[in-house]
Amino acid sequence: MLTKRIIACLDVRDGRVVKGVQFVDLIDAGDPATQAARHAREGADEIVLLDITATHEGRRTLLETVRTTAVELFVPFTVGGGIRTARDAEQVFEAGADKVSVNSAALADPSLIDAIGRTFGAQAVVVAIDARRDPGAADPVREAQVYVQGGRRPVGRTVVEWAREAEARGAGEILLTSMDSDGTRAGFDCELTAAVSEAVRIPVIASGGAGTVAHFADVFSLGKADAALAASIFHFGVSSARALKQELVAAGVPVRLPC
Amino acid sequence: MRVTVIDYKAGNLASVLKALRHLGAEVEVTDADLGPLARAQRIVLPGVGHFAATKRLDVNGLTTCVRSAIARGVPFLGICVGMQWLYAGSSEAPEQAGLGHFPQLCSRFPECEQKVPHVGWNSLAAREGSKLLNGVGSGEFVYFTHSYKAPVTGDTAAEAFYIEPFAAAVERDNVMGVQFHPEKSGETGLKILRNFLEVEPC
């Protein structure tokens, strides 16, 4: 049976894992390679490394961090942040990533999705979408808006429409972050996740707001998510992928238990 | 032990090389050069992406070389598209013939409510006596990412289920294939690759 994936996300700045609330107040949460290996050992199904400084400061993805993290990692490894061209993506793949996540650069030039997919396959292209509900709209969920610059600037497109275009251009997965929920530990935006998951045929990874086991169970059932991202819940020993999955199994969610 | 890995520019080779080296294999990569295949002790054909990419194998004469290596009894492992290539072909690229070692065709998952591609960790039901899956318990999980699959036949070494049963692994004597990515399947995947490295030539 195909299981629901629990993906550990490492937000990385200057080669260190950091975590903040709604992308501000960042605090140090350790070494990326060590953290990635620990999450994989404890049963995380995938690792995502997002270089959160890359877009802001125009920096390239931290290839050296990718290299050291990838060496002993034998689960799927996605890298995002600052990938602006197919050449940037190629360097990240050469450093050992299995997938790249593209966000603002794909919005600026959607053909980037086609270009990476053509060379490396659709399974290697994750399109990350930062979303906020549109409280002024008739349907705040279906008309949720795409944001860039850490959730500060709307680009004037709806999330559902952009997800569909990404799929049509050859994206393999959508990584959907609710900027309203991110870092709050108050739960995923299940309605928004379901709206996007129903609009596309490719897997949707839900992100933003994980705080309890029930939040994960909800986003898999109500939110129709294929996978869910967790960062802060795993840091500082709050919980582990293993503990989370054991509780999800008890709640009837199909997940892979680590050996 | 030495492993010859064929680079035919289909997706990312790095993960497969990394996993084989982690297991202590001496890895040799070849693309257009047929010499390494002629003296290969073990061959791995990786691959993610489109079946049409296997055209490159024909153009370079690699197909003929692989066929004779297989006839010599050299253990061969195809991964993902590399497994599908062992069959007669795939509806993903009908104009492109596979090796035809297994006579069936690969086809797309049928359209239904469930999503295609099949992405994520799914469980294996391994058949008794498989060398490749020796020690892999029923229900162990491996990582898949694909939209096309091979049918279940007498050569199927492990089945998986998504929408319908399909061949997660195939094995006949020295010729083996896995639809999933052992290099991305944690300890279970490494165990399968280790089994391949320990298979005796026929």
Chai-1 contact restraints between the chains, C-beta under 6 A:
chainA,res_idxA,chainB,res_idxB,connection_type,confidence,min_distance_angstrom,max_distance_angstrom,comment,restraint_id
A,L2,B,G120,contact,1.0,0.0,6.0,A-B,restraint_1
A,L2,B,N122,contact,1.0,0.0,6.0,A-B,restraint_2
A,L2,B,Y162,contact,1.0,0.0,6.0,A-B,restraint_3
A,T3,B,W121,contact,1.0,0.0,6.0,A-B,restraint_4
A,R5,B,G120,contact,1.0,0.0,6.0,A-B,restraint_5
A,D45,B,W121,contact,1.0,0.0,6.0,A-B,restraint_6
A,F74,B,G186,contact,1.0,0.0,6.0,A-B,restraint_7
A,V75,B,G186,contact,1.0,0.0,6.0,A-B,restraint_8
A,P76,B,K184,contact,1.0,0.0,6.0,A-B,restraint_9
A,F93,B,N12,contact,1.0,0.0,6.0,A-B,restraint_10
A,G96,B,A14,contact,1.0,0.0,6.0,A-B,restraint_11
A,D98,B,S15,contact,1.0,0.0,6.0,A-B,restraint_12
A,F120,B,G11,contact,1.0,0.0,6.0,A-B,restraint_13
A,G121,B,G11,contact,1.0,0.0,6.0,A-B,restraint_14
A,G121,B,V48,contact,1.0,0.0,6.0,A-B,restraint_15
A,G121,B,G49,contact,1.0,0.0,6.0,A-B,restraint_16
A,Q123,B,V48,contact,1.0,0.0,6.0,A-B,restraint_17
A,Q123,B,T145,contact,1.0,0.0,6.0,A-B,restraint_18
A,R201,B,K115,contact,1.0,0.0,6.0,A-B,restraint_19
A,P203,B,V119,contact,1.0,0.0,6.0,A-B,restraint_20
A,R256,B,W121,contact,1.0,0.0,6.0,A-B,restraint_21
A,R256,B,F141,contact,1.0,0.0,6.0,A-B,restraint_22
A,C259,B,E187,contact,1.0,0.0,6.0,A-B,restraint_23
